[in-house]
């Protein structure tokens, strides 16, 4: 299922949930996620909530979060935001290419394989 606050093109058998406001997207994801699910997000505060709830979570670059890694990322994110704000710098996302796509696909494959082998 994909949850978003704006319409995006979806094909096939993927379910889509359109929520009213950007803030409610995270709440909707947290309310629906259950054991055995995998939440994929770049949003570190959301990842932190999901991991605390015991749900598997990874980013779009293939990093599978646990309590320690998500806490480290949150700390890095918050510190970098403070520095950027103090310097008046806007953030540009890092590039995303073939290497990142492969890292994500490999991590996703490992997660699925682990799920299938535990059944």
Secondary structure, DSSP 8 states (H G I E B T S, - for coil): -EEESS-----TT--EEE-SSHHHHHHHHHHH--TT-EEE-S-HHHHHHHHHTT-EEE-TTS-EE-HHHHHHHHHHHHHHHHHHHHHT---------HHHHHHHHHHHHHHHHHHHHT-
